[in-house]
Amino acid sequence: MKISTFLDLIDGGHMALPEFQRGYVWNGDQVRALFDSLYRRHPVGGLLVWATEAKTAAHRGDGPIVAGIVKLLLDGQQRMTSLYGVVRGKPPKFFDGNVKAFTNLYFHLESETFSFYQPLKMLGDPLWIDVTALMRAGTAGLGEFWTQLATQPQLTLKLGDYVGRLSRLLSVTDIELHIEEVTGADKSLDVVVDIFNRVNSGGTKLSKGDLALAKICADWPEAREQMKAKLKIWAAAEYHFNLDWLLRSLNTVLTGEAKFSHLHEKTAEDVQDGLNRATKALDTSLNLISGRLGLDHDQVFFGRFAVPVMARYLDRHRGQLDAKERDKLLFWFAQAGMWGRFSGSTETVIDQDLAALEGEDGGLDKLLDQLRLWHGGLRVESGHFTGWSLGARFYPVLYMLTRMGGARDWGTGIELKANLLGRMSKLEVHHIFPKAQLKSKYKRPEVNALANFCFQTRQTNLEIGDRLPEEYFPGLEKRHPGALASQWIPMDTELWKIKNYRDFLEARKELLAAEANLRMAELLHGDTRWLEGPAAAIPAVTTGAGGITSETEEEELEAINHWVESQGLPRGVLAFDFADPASGQQQAVFDLAWPNGLQEGLTVPVAVLLNETVETLSLASSAGYRCFSSIRAFKAYLKLISSAKCSQWNLSPECGQ
């Protein structure tokens, strides 16, 4: 079938995308390389379509499809979407992605190369041709391009060559593509999804969550968009969740189980009702966690897979919890995060906790019994604050204490409650003893010790600068009495001297542990039996190898995450908690990680580790992670993934499917 015919079928509603297909993920380099391959008449591979009844075809987008038999594109979405976008100058109706990936593609008539519009490079050079303008003009419009070129005397000698190249580019839409069809009444959604996964063994395979969503969308086509809309709302509030997390929450609320297989028997009406209930319960959970515990953004939101369990409990109680029940549930959430309850097999742990809530004699008390049985004591000791870097297990705990305990900003003396207004009022990590003063005297873990962190507004952070505590503490205490103690600073002035830095850390860890136990006891409203008995085990070695050590490094990693997302790939986990799956004990913190690979099930786990020690790199490598110590190397790896995928169609090396 000619490419032009295929594009006409899309326009006429005869060709669409199945609902389970992911959105458009190609970038500009891949689009450019596809057109380069087509122009040179290199093979670009065939297409696979599923011919099925229109009335039962769950397809992407809101564009109408014809009655009778419709063809759903199983393999070739990225190629055909790119072709449609460039040739038609607009995305197809089923489009879901970044339209800039195929906007303003140009072709140079002399070098016969493709490039996206660059004013400094292209202005004044008549040999750069807008590919979309040429495609829209068609054969009838070639004369206009010929006239434009003929007005340039320096081009007349090669005018015939240039017109020939324009014709060759224009005739790209006449190229025949081989199409295979999946047909037959026996081709159910399950069968077709299996075929899709087999065909895309070199592309992006569907995860368990994708398969569950495919089944949901078969009966309720708008499900994906409604879920994505809710995720965008949470993202705007600085909580970055993904579809898998939302589906898991929907599943627990609707079925009381973690495994997605339990969703298969539910009707579209069941799922719609479940999503409404789940999002309501999730909103309540996030409001409780943010408002009561102060964990108001993604970086400090530990134990996110505890939330589906909370959502189930809240839904069963219609959100009507008294203050004691509410705080006991939050106590469990905070404790589960502290000890890494959900750092191992998420599905198994969720099922265990749901069973504790709803089994015989189940409830919050049994849930806490199970947590204590799994971990041991729940009381915090000073040694638990021994970690270092922004990824330490107790980093969110320090932030939580700051929000819950009335900690005060040292510049203004005001309490650091949520919703402070203004860009300069955003909380930042402040090194009490400045790194610049410590680097020459102490090792890196000590320089970035968690007990050397506190939170201040950005303005205060800038005003303090690199001064030592013995210099700025006395004046600060005079201006704002009690502000130092509100941030758990030991008041022995000898400990404010850099020579006594290690003693300062030990004294502050004692104060932080006491504060943590005080706040946990408050959540229990006097029922402190959960904090009695032996203290929680303290690891024999310092936890927190690796990790983010500065705001600057965190901003660099966030920029990488945004870039990866712009390439149509999933966000990584910032400050990934690498833990022992059995005990939950933190073994290291990876700056930015994709524990399931950049393409789940197809690529190895990946970690970006900036400014890390050989020990941290070795630990990640031995755990099966592909490690990158520079942003440049990581970006090159992403291009390598694309070229590896492209090789199965013999396309240019920058391309991917």
ROMARGU-839366 format. One record per residue (C-alpha): residue number from 1; x, z, y negated. Coordinates in steps of 0.001 Angstrom, whole numbers, plus 524288, in hexadecimal, padded with zeros to 5 digits. Layout:
BEGIN
k:xx:zz:yy
NUM:X:Z:Y;
...
//
This chain:
BEGIN
k:xx:zz:yy
1:80000:80000:80000;
2:80513:7FC9A:7F26C;
3:80807:807CB:7E937;
4:7FE91:801DD:7DF5C;
5:7F3AB:80201:7E96F;
6:7F684:8101E:7ECB0;
7:7F5A3:813DD:7DE4D;
8:7E8B2:80C9E:7DD3E;
9:7E375:8147D:7E8B9;
10:7E6D0:82105:7E178;
11:7DFB3:81C0D:7D55E;
12:7D3CB:8187D:7DD60;
13:7D2B8:82599:7E460;
14:7D650:81FAA:7F192;
15:7E333:8272F:7F22B;
16:7E4FE:835B2:7EF2B;
17:7ECE9:841A8:7F2E9;
18:7E876:84BA5:7FCFB;
19:7E610:85904:7F740;
20:7F0E5:85F5E:7FF30;
21:7FB4E:856EE:7F8C6;
22:803C0:85E04:7EEEE;
23:804D3:858F7:7E10F;
24:80E56:84F22:7DB6F;
25:81C30:85499:7DBFE;
26:8255F:8496C:7D8A0;
27:82E2E:849B0:7CCBA;
28:832BB:83EA2:7C3F6;
29:83EFC:83BCD:7CBE6;
30:836DF:83995:7D80F;
31:82D83:83070:7D0F4;
32:838E4:828D0:7CB3D;
33:83F49:8279D:7D88D;
34:832AA:822D4:7DEE6;
35:83174:817C1:7D510;
36:83FC3:81480:7D6B5;
37:83DA3:81320:7E565;
38:8317B:80AC2:7E390;
39:83812:80200:7D98C;
40:84364:7FF9E:7E2E2;
41:839A8:7FD9D:7EDFB;
42:83F1A:808C5:7F5F7;
43:835CF:80E4F:80047;
44:82DDA:819B6:7FB2A;
45:826A2:81D57:80785;
46:818AF:81BEE:80C08;
47:80C6A:8239E:80931;
48:80360:82B6E:811D9;
49:7F4E4:82CAF:80EC4;
50:7E97C:833AB:8151A;
51:7DD19:82B87:815CF;
52:7D17D:834B5:815F0;
53:7C355:835FD:811B4;
54:7C24B:837A2:80303;
55:7B77C:841B1:80442;
56:7C09C:84AF6:80B9A;
57:7CD59:8473E:804BC;
58:7D28C:852E5:7FD23;
59:7DADB:84C1E:7F2E4;
60:7E308:85042:7E73D;
61:7DE5E:84EEA:7D93D;
62:7D123:84C3C:7D325;
63:7D163:83D64:7D412;
64:7C617:83753:7DBBD;
65:7C867:830DD:7E8D4;
66:7C09F:82600:7EF16;
67:7B617:8281A:7F932;
68:7B91C:824EA:80741;
69:7C73A:824F7:80BC4;
70:7D1C5:829F1:80288;
71:7E069:82A41:804D6;
72:7E7DB:836BD:80200;
73:7F673:83557:7FFCD;
74:7FE0A:83DEA:80950;
75:80BD4:838F9:80716;
76:8109B:8325D:7FAB5;
77:809E3:83A3C:7F012;
78:81606:83BC2:7E799;
79:8196F:82D47:7E851;
80:80BC6:82837:7E5AE;
81:808F7:83205:7DADC;
82:815AB:82E08:7D436;
83:81256:81F98:7D586;
84:8049E:821BA:7D071;
85:8097F:829CB:7C4F2;
86:81388:81FC0:7C089;
87:80B71:8137A:7C346;
88:7FEA2:8189C:7BDAC;
89:804CB:8210A:7B332;
90:7FCBB:82CD6:7B71F;
91:7FBA5:835EF:7C2DA;
92:7F1C7:8335D:7CDBA;
93:7E55C:83B87:7CE2E;
94:7EAAD:84412:7D908;
95:7F6ED:84767:7D124;
96:7FC07:8555D:7D0A9;
97:809AF:85696:7CB11;
98:812B9:85345:7BFC3;
99:80EAC:8465D:7B981;
100:81BA2:845B1:7B231;
101:82257:84273:7BF0B;
102:81DDF:8343B:7BE10;
103:81BC2:83295:7AF6B;
104:8244A:82959:7A740;
105:82C1C:822C5:7B20F;
106:834B9:817C5:7ACAD;
107:83C75:80CA8:7B305;
108:848F7:80696:7AD92;
109:84955:7F7DE:7AF37;
110:85834:7F6CE:7AF16;
111:85C5E:80233:7B7CF;
112:84FC9:8019F:7BFE7;
113:84E94:8105F:7BFAA;
114:8431D:81981:7BD54;
115:84303:82507:7B402;
116:8392E:82D5E:7ACE6;
117:8381C:82B87:79E53;
118:84369:830BB:79642;
119:842BB:82D21:787BA;
120:85151:82DEB:784F5;
121:85470:825A8:790D7;
122:849BD:81B6F:78FAD;
123:8465B:81961:78156;
124:84B62:80C6A:77C6B;
125:84DA3:806E6:78A03;
126:84332:7FC83:78D03;
127:84766:7FBFC:79B3F;
128:84094:808ED:79E27;
129:832DD:8058C:7A2F2;
130:82783:80F21:7A44A;
131:823CA:80DB7:7B2A3;
132:815C4:81239:7B0BA;
133:813CD:808CC:7A55D;
134:818E4:7FDAD:7ADD7;
135:8100E:80172:7B947;
136:80424:80250:7B082;
137:80730:7F517:7AA56;
138:8085D:7EE9D:7B7A8;
139:80C98:7E0A2:7B9FC;
140:80463:7DBF6:7AE9C;
141:80C1F:7E4A0:7A570;
142:81993:7DFCC:7A979;
143:8193B:7D5F6:79E61;
144:818DE:7E0E6:79454;
145:824EA:7E747:79A2D;
146:82BAB:7D9F0:79AA4;
147:8288E:7D7CE:78C36;
148:82E15:7E521:78883;
149:83AC2:7E22E:78FA1;
150:83BAD:7D455:78A28;
151:83C04:7D998:77C4E;
152:84926:7DFCB:77F56;
153:85399:7D502:77E3D;
154:85D91:7DCAF:785F0;
155:8546C:7DCC6:791BE;
156:85116:7CE5B:792B6;
157:85C19:7CAFE:79C29;
158:8569E:7D447:7A679;
159:84856:7D2F0:7A30F;
160:84526:7CC91:7B01A;
161:84BA3:7D7AB:7B79E;
162:8442D:7E1CE:7AFDF;
163:83705:7DB50:7B1EC;
164:83A16:7DA57:7C06F;
165:83CE1:7E8EB:7C0D5;
166:83039:7EBDC:7B9B7;
167:828E6:7E3CC:7C3C6;
168:82FD4:7EAC2:7CEDC;
169:82C28:7F805:7C93E;
170:81E2D:7F3D7:7C6C6;
171:81CBF:7EF05:7D4BF;
172:81FC8:7FC84:7DA1C;
173:81112:7FE33:7DB8F;
174:810DC:7F279:7E4D0;
175:81993:7F979:7EE9D;
176:812E9:7FBA4:7FBB4;
177:812BB:8097E:80113;
178:80FFF:80C31:80F57;
179:80434:81510:81128;
180:8009B:81C73:81D6B;
181:7F31B:82259:81EE9;
182:7EE6B:82E8C:825CF;
183:7E090:82BC2:82A48;
184:7D696:83080:83418;
185:7CC01:83ABE:8353A;
186:7D57C:843C4:83C5B;
187:7DE3D:844D4:83057;
188:7D9AF:85203:82B4F;
189:7E003:85906:81FDE;
190:7E85D:8610A:82950;
191:7ED51:854B6:82FF6;
192:7F01C:84DC7:82320;
193:7F73E:85987:81D6A;
194:7FFA5:859CF:829A9;
195:80284:84B47:82805;
196:805BE:84DAB:819C0;
197:80F8F:85844:81D54;
198:815F2:84FBB:827A8;
199:8172D:84425:81E8E;
200:81C60:84CB4:813A0;
201:826AE:8534E:81BFB;
202:8306E:84EAE:811BE;
203:827CD:8527C:80661;
204:81FC7:85E43:802A0;
205:81944:8642A:80E6B;
206:80C8A:86BA0:80D3D;
207:80E03:87A59:80EB9;
208:803E8:88332:8151E;
209:7FE2E:8856C:807AB;
210:7FD67:876C7:8051D;
211:7F667:874C2:81201;
212:7ECC6:87F87:80EC6;
213:7EA7A:87997:80168;
214:7E8A3:86C1D:80775;
215:7DDC8:87160:80FFB;
216:7D786:87849:80464;
217:7D82F:86C0B:7FBF4;
218:7D217:863BB:80699;
219:7C55A:86B11:803FF;
220:7C7CD:86F26:7F5F9;
221:7D00C:864CE:7EEE5;
222:7D0F8:86C78:7E22C;
223:7D764:87848:7E8A7;
224:7E573:874AA:7E595;
225:7E2D9:8724E:7D727;
226:7DB3B:87EE9:7D5AD;
227:7E64E:8868D:7DBFA;
228:7F09F:87FDB:7D3B0;
229:7E8C2:882C8:7C76F;
230:7E8C1:8913C:7CAE3;
231:7F761:8910A:7CDA1;
232:7F99B:88B31:7C01A;
233:7F222:8966B:7B9E6;
234:7FABF:8A054:7C0D1;
235:806F2:89895:7BD5D;
236:80319:8993E:7AF0B;
237:80317:8A807:7B0B4;
238:81102:8A70D:7B65D;
239:80D11:8A8C8:7C492;
240:811E0:89D0E:7CC4B;
241:80AB5:89C4C:7D93E;
242:8091F:8908E:7E22E;
243:7FE17:88AAB:7EA18;
244:802E4:8911D:7F68C;
245:801A8:89EA2:7F04D;
246:7F40C:89BAF:7EB1D;
247:7EFCB:89614:7F833;
248:7F50A:8A219:7FF1B;
249:7ED32:8AAA9:7F5E7;
250:7E108:8A256:7F7D0;
251:7E2EC:8A354:8066B;
252:7E454:8B225:80691;
253:7D863:8B404:7FDEA;
254:7D00B:8AA99:805BC;
255:7D47C:8AD8B:813A6;
256:7DB9B:8BA81:8136B;
257:7E710:8B3B4:81A15;
258:7F3F6:8AE02:81565;
259:7F4B1:8A235:81E73;
260:7EF40:895B7:818AD;
261:7E91A:891C8:82587;
262:7DDEF:89B03:82285;
263:7D9E8:89256:81719;
264:7D6DC:886A3:81FBC;
265:7C97A:88B65:823E8;
266:7C4F5:88E1B:815F9;
267:7BBAD:884E9:80EF4;
268:7BDF6:87F48:80165;
269:7B408:888F9:7FC0C;
270:7BB61:8942C:8029D;
271:7C844:88FBC:7FCA2;
272:7C27C:88DF7:7EF07;
273:7BCB8:89B7E:7EF8C;
274:7C98D:8A0D5:7F50F;
275:7D185:89AB3:7EA20;
276:7C898:8A070:7DFC9;
277:7C995:8ADD4:7E5FD;
278:7D836:8ACA2:7E81F;
279:7DB6D:8A894:7DA27;
280:7D2FF:8B39E:7D4E9;
281:7DA02:8BD6E:7DDAA;
282:7E747:8B7A6:7DA3F;
283:7E465:8B896:7CBC1;
284:7E0A8:8C6C3:7CDA7;
285:7ED18:8C94C:7D57F;
286:7F5D3:8C30C:7CB3C;
287:7EEFF:8CA4D:7C046;
288:7F0FD:8D729:7C76E;
289:7FF41:8D452:7CA6D;
290:801E8:8CFD3:7BC89;
291:7F9D1:8DA09:7B587;
292:7FC91:8E61C:7BDCD;
293:80A39:8E334:7C2F9;
294:80EC0:8DAA3:7B7BA;
295:813D7:8CFBA:7C08E;
296:80F8A:8C529:7B741;
297:817B5:8B93B:7BABA;
298:81D74:8B1E3:7C620;
299:82B60:8B720:7C5C7;
300:826FE:8C520:7C850;
301:81BCE:8C1E0:7D17F;
302:820F6:8C65D:7DE9D;
303:81956:8C603:7EB50;
304:81039:8BAEC:7E755;
305:80B12:8B972:7F52C;
306:805C9:8C73D:7F461;
307:7FBC3:8C1CC:7EAD8;
308:7F3B5:8BA6C:7F524;
309:7F208:8C784:7FC13;
310:7EDDC:8CDEE:7EF54;
311:7E46E:8C2C2:7ECC0;
312:7DDE2:8C4A4:7F9F9;
313:7DC2B:8D32C:7F775;
314:7D6DA:8D105:7E9BE;
315:7CD88:8C670:7EE77;
316:7C84B:8CF26:7F94D;
317:7C5B9:8D9A7:7EF21;
318:7C08E:8CFD4:7E520;
319:7CB56:8D421:7DBDF;
320:7C4C1:8E151:7DA26;
321:7CFA6:8EB2D:7DC6D;
322:7D02E:8F88C:7D64D;
323:7DCB8:8FCBD:7CF71;
324:7E25D:9035C:7DB8F;
325:7DFF5:8F7B9:7E47B;
326:7E53A:8EE4B:7DA4A;
327:7F1C2:8F5F3:7D863;
328:7F3CA:8F830:7E6EE;
329:7F2E7:8E986:7E8F9;
330:7FCDC:8E790:7DE0E;
331:80590:8F1FE:7E411;
332:80594:8EA19:7F0A3;
333:80888:8DD7C:7E936;
334:8140A:8E395:7E1EA;
335:8197D:8E9F2:7EE30;
336:81817:8DD63:7F60E;
337:81FEC:8D663:7EB85;
338:82A7B:8E0DB:7EAB8;
339:82D80:8E067:7F91C;
340:82BC4:8D1D5:7FB76;
341:81FB3:8D2A3:803ED;
342:81D26:8C402:80252;
343:82B29:8BF34:80317;
344:82A12:8BB86:8116B;
345:81F57:8B4AC:81905;
346:814A7:8B413:80EB1;
347:8098D:8AFC3:8178E;
348:80C29:8BA5C:821A5;
349:80D53:8C540:81793;
350:800E8:8C13B:8107A;
351:7F972:8C178:81D54;
352:7FED9:8CEFE:82077;
353:7FAD3:8D447:81342;
354:7ED58:8CE21:813C1;
355:7EB61:8D441:8212C;
356:7EF56:8E187:81BAB;
357:7E567:8E00E:810CA;
358:7DA1B:8DB6E:81923;
359:7DC99:8E002:826F0;
360:7D70E:8EC34:82D1F;
361:7D894:8F77F:82377;
362:7DED3:8EDBB:81A45;
363:7E0A8:8EF3C:80BB4;
364:7EAE0:8F1DD:8015C;
365:7EFD6:8FE22:80811;
366:7F269:8F6AC:81493;
367:7F8EA:8EBDC:80CB6;
368:80234:8F5D8:806CE;
369:80487:8FBF4:81429;
370:80897:8EEB4:81925;
371:811C8:8EC7E:80DAC;
372:81850:8F9AC:80FB8;
373:8195C:8F76A:81E4C;
374:81FB6:8EA27:81BD7;
375:82935:8EE83:81158;
376:82ACB:8FD33:81271;
377:829C1:90645:806AE;
378:823DA:90121:7FA1F;
379:82A9E:90A48:7F0A0;
380:834A9:90410:7E798;
381:84281:90956:7E6EA;
382:84CEF:90688:7DCCB;
383:85437:8FE0D:7E68B;
384:84928:8F430:7E660;
385:84D12:8F0A4:7D874;
386:85AC9:8ED16:7DCDB;
387:857BE:8DE8E:7DCE8;
388:85C78:8D51E:7D298;
389:85816:8C8A1:7CBB4;
390:84A9E:8C413:7C783;
391:8471E:8C18D:7D5A7;
392:8494B:8CF4C:7DACC;
393:83DBA:8D475:7E28D;
394:83BDB:8DF65:7D8B4;
395:83CEB:8D6BE:7CCA5;
396:82E00:8D529:7CC3B;
397:82CF9:8E3E5:7CE55;
398:83537:8E637:7C223;
399:82C69:8DCE7:7BA94;
400:82058:8E3AC:7C01B;
401:82553:8F10C:7BBCB;
402:82802:8EB93:7AE40;
403:819FA:8E6DB:7AD06;
404:81394:8F2B3:7B388;
405:81C01:8FDB8:7AE4E;
406:81B38:8FC42:79F9D;
407:82911:8F6F6:79E13;
408:82BE4:8F414:78FC5;
409:832FB:8E90F:788FC;
410:83F8E:8EDDA:782C6;
411:83E4D:8E564:776B5;
412:8306B:8E8E7:772CB;
413:82D6B:8F52E:77A90;
414:82081:8EF6F:77F78;
415:81C2B:8F024:78D9C;
416:81EF2:8E3FC:79597;
417:81127:8E1CA:79A3B;
418:80BFA:8D47C:79E09;
419:8076C:8CA4D:7942C;
420:8115B:8CCC9:7896B;
421:80FA6:8C1A8:77FCB;
422:81A06:8B849:77AF1;
423:8250C:8B080:7811D;
424:82F19:8BAF2:77DBC;
425:826D3:8C56A:7845D;
426:8286F:8BF98:791E8;
427:82F66:8C942:79ABC;
428:83D49:8C60B:79EB3;
429:84712:8CC8F:7A788;
430:850B8:8D490:79FAD;
431:85DD5:8D909:7A51C;
432:85F0E:8E70D:7A060;
433:86DCF:8E627:7A19B;
434:87092:8D81E:79D1B;
435:8763A:8CEB9:7A705;
436:8809A:8CA59:79D6E;
437:88607:8D830:79D13;
438:8851E:8DA92:7ABBF;
439:88AB2:8CE00:7B173;
440:898EE:8D1C0:7B03E;
441:89702:8DF41:7B61C;
442:88CBA:8DE15:7C0CF;
443:888EB:8D4E6:7CBD1;
444:87D9D:8CB7C:7CA5F;
445:8738B:8D380:7D21E;
446:8764D:8DF37:7C980;
447:8759E:8D739:7BCFB;
448:8682F:8D22D:7C0F2;
449:86385:8DEC7:7C756;
450:854E1:8E0BA:7C6DD;
451:856DD:8EE55:7C110;
452:85DAF:8E7B7:7B589;
453:85151:8DFF4:7B285;
454:84641:8E361:7A983;
455:83C14:8DB23:7A2A1;
456:83BAB:8D8E7:793F9;
457:83543:8CF1E:78B0F;
458:83D49:8C302:78826;
459:83F47:8C75B:77A20;
460:844C0:8D48D:77E3D;
461:84D70:8CE3C:78872;
462:85386:8C5AA:77DEE;
463:85524:8D0E7:77462;
464:85C66:8D98F:77E20;
465:86573:8CE9B:78249;
466:871CD:8D2C4:7897B;
467:872F6:8E085:7840E;
468:875E1:8EBBA:78D4A;
469:86BDC:8F6B0:78F43;
470:874CD:900D0:78916;
471:8745A:8F886:77CAC;
472:865D1:8F59C:77B7D;
473:85EFB:9006B:78338;
474:860B9:90B64:77911;
475:85AD4:9038E:76DEB;
476:84FFA:8FE65:776A9;
477:84C0F:90C10:77AF0;
478:84BF0:9108B:76CD1;
479:842DB:9056A:768B0;
480:839E8:90637:7747E;
481:83ABE:913A2:77B02;
482:837AF:912FC:78982;
483:83945:9042C:78A84;
484:8457B:90587:792E8;
485:83F1B:90F18:79C4C;
486:8333C:90621:79D40;
487:83C56:8FC19:7A37A;
488:8421C:90663:7ACD0;
489:84F2B:90792:7A5DB;
490:856D4:913DB:7A988;
491:858A7:91BAB:79CFE;
492:86635:920E2:7A033;
493:86E1C:91A08:795A0;
494:87A38:919DD:79E32;
495:87330:91056:7A70C;
496:871B4:906EA:79BA7;
497:88040:90416:79BF3;
498:8851E:8F831:7A344;
499:88F1F:90024:7AADC;
500:883BD:90784:7B10C;
501:87BB6:8FB57:7B3FB;
502:87A98:8FDE3:7C29C;
503:875DE:90BC8:7C029;
504:86BE9:90658:7B683;
505:8668F:8FD42:7C115;
506:86515:90855:7CAE6;
507:85E47:91128:7C115;
508:854EE:9066E:7BCD4;
509:8518B:902E1:7CAEB;
510:84D35:910F3:7CCF0;
511:84456:91018:7C10C;
512:83EBD:902FC:7C556;
513:83BCD:907EE:7D313;
514:834DD:913DE:7CDA5;
515:82CCF:90B2F:7C4AB;
516:82955:901F2:7CFC9;
517:8246D:90D1D:7D83D;
518:81CDC:912B8:7CCC0;
519:815E3:905BE:7CA50;
520:81329:903D5:7D8C5;
521:80D84:9119F:7D983;
522:804B7:90E88:7CDED;
523:7FF39:902EA:7D55D;
524:7FBC8:90C01:7E096;
525:7F3E9:91562:7D7D9;
526:7F99F:9216D:7DE49;
527:7F8F8:91C8E:7EC5C;
528:807CE:91CA1:7ED62;
529:80897:91D55:7FC2F;
530:80D36:90F35:7FBF3;
531:8195B:91355:7F486;
532:81C38:91F1E:7FCFA;
533:825BA:91FA2:80835;
534:832D8:918B5:8093C;
535:836A4:90FC4:7FE19;
536:8370E:90126:7FFD1;
537:84349:8FC85:806A1;
538:84E80:8F8BA:7FDAB;
539:856A1:8ED3E:8029A;
540:86467:8F0B4:806AD;
541:869B1:8E5B1:7FE40;
542:86613:8E203:7F074;
543:85AA5:8D8A7:7F06D;
544:859AF:8CD24:7E76F;
545:86558:8C46C:7EA45;
546:863FC:8B8DF:7E135;
547:85963:8B799:7D729;
548:856B4:8B3F3:7C908;
549:85F82:8BB3D:7BFAF;
550:85AED:8B73E:7B214;
551:84FB1:8B1C7:7AA26;
552:857AD:8A567:7A7FE;
553:85943:8A349:7B692;
554:84AC1:8A5C7:7B898;
555:8477A:89B74:7AE4A;
556:85084:891A8:7B513;
557:849C2:8940E:7C203;
558:83C41:892EF:7BBEC;
559:8406C:885DB:7B635;
560:8446A:88141:7C3D5;
561:83743:88592:7C928;
562:82FFA:87DF2:7BEB6;
563:83861:87200:7C175;
564:835C7:872B5:7D019;
565:82738:87402:7CD5D;
566:827EC:867F9:7C498;
567:82D55:86082:7D04D;
568:820D6:8637B:7D7D5;
569:8273B:86DDE:7E068;
570:82352:87C27:7E1B2;
571:828EE:886D3:7D90D;
572:83349:88F62:7DF1A;
573:832B3:89E33:7DFB4;
574:83A5A:8A45E:7D4A7;
575:84294:8B014:7D8E5;
576:83EA8:8ADF3:7E71B;
577:83E68:8BA79:7EEF1;
578:8460F:8B74A:7FB4B;
579:84292:8C227:804A8;
580:84377:8C620:812CD;
581:8369A:8C131:8189D;
582:834FC:8CD08:8215F;
583:8385A:8D857:81838;
584:8359B:8D1E9:80B25;
585:842C4:8D6C5:8062E;
586:8482B:8CE43:7FB66;
587:854DA:8C7CA:7FF74;
588:8573E:8BF5D:7F383;
589:8510B:8B90F:7E7B6;
590:851F9:8AA47:7E68C;
591:850FB:8A56E:7D886;
592:84773:89A77:7DBBE;
593:84313:89706:7E971;
594:83A3A:88E53:7F169;
595:839A2:89624:7FE30;
596:8317A:88B7C:804C5;
597:83952:8803D:7FF18;
598:8362A:87761:7F3B9;
599:82D63:87013:7FD24;
600:82792:87A00:8064A;
601:82AB2:8778B:81475;
602:8339E:86C11:8118B;
603:83F22:87146:809CB;
604:84763:87D61:80BD9;
605:845C9:88978:80357;
606:84C7E:887D4:7F630;
607:85272:891AC:7ECC0;
608:8581B:88FCA:7DF2A;
609:86231:89A7A:7DD41;
610:86874:89A83:7CFD6;
611:874BF:8A286:7CD21;
612:8740D:8A908:7DA7B;
613:87E92:8AECE:7E317;
614:883B8:8A88A:7EF77;
615:87D0F:8B365:7F730;
616:86FA7:8AFF3:7F1EE;
617:871BC:8A172:7F460;
618:87646:8A451:8023B;
619:86A7A:8ACF0:804F2;
620:8610E:8A271:8005A;
621:8684B:897F0:807F1;
622:86862:89FCF:81480;
623:859B4:8A1D0:812EF;
624:857E0:8930A:8134D;
625:856CB:89071:804BF;
626:85CD9:884A8:7FE4F;
627:86369:88AC3:7F285;
628:86670:8851F:7E526;
629:86EFD:88C14:7DB5A;
630:86CBC:88250:7D068;
631:860B3:87C03:7CA79;
632:8671E:86EA4:7CAF2;
633:86982:86F7A:7D99C;
634:85B93:873E6:7DC07;
635:855E3:86881:7D46E;
636:85EAE:85F33:7DBE7;
637:8591F:864D6:7E892;
638:84B55:861B3:7E41B;
639:84F6A:853AB:7E1D5;
640:85593:85396:7EF56;
641:8488D:857D4:7F531;
642:8421C:84C5F:7EE5A;
643:84C42:842A6:7F31C;
644:84B53:847DA:80104;
645:83C9C:845E6:800EE;
646:83E38:83842:7FB2E;
647:84766:83395:805C2;
648:83C56:831FD:80F74;
649:836EC:82709:806C9;
650:8445E:82170:80329;
651:841BA:823B6:7F4CA;
652:84B92:82614:7EA0B;
653:852CE:83302:7EB85;
654:84C04:83A47:7E077;
655:83E8B:83831:7E635;
656:835FB:84140:7EE48;
657:828A2:840D7:7F4AF;
//
